[in-house]
Amino acid sequence: MKKYSHIELQTEINRLSFQIEQIKNKVDESKELNILYNRLLIERAHVRKKLKEAESKNIFSYLPKFKKKKKKIICDYFAK
């Protein structure tokens, strides 16, 4: 997995945002532009998530999320 710098990620977000703005008004013209627009939105969201994770300095953000076990109470056994 390649590590990206903050500057590279921000540049990629800016590039994608520019492309999205260029296509935004033409989305209704064709199916291909609509598909491209949606793909660019998803790609920009993915890059934003990478940037957010890269900026996070909290060690716990890198660990997988564990579900907290809910304690069973006696009425859970009788509920239908």
Buried (B, 14 or more C-beta within 10 A) or exposed (E): EEEBEEEBBBEBBEEBEEBBEEBEEEBEEEEEBBEBBEEBEEBBEEBBEBBEEBEEEEEEEEEEEEEEEEEEEEEEEEEE
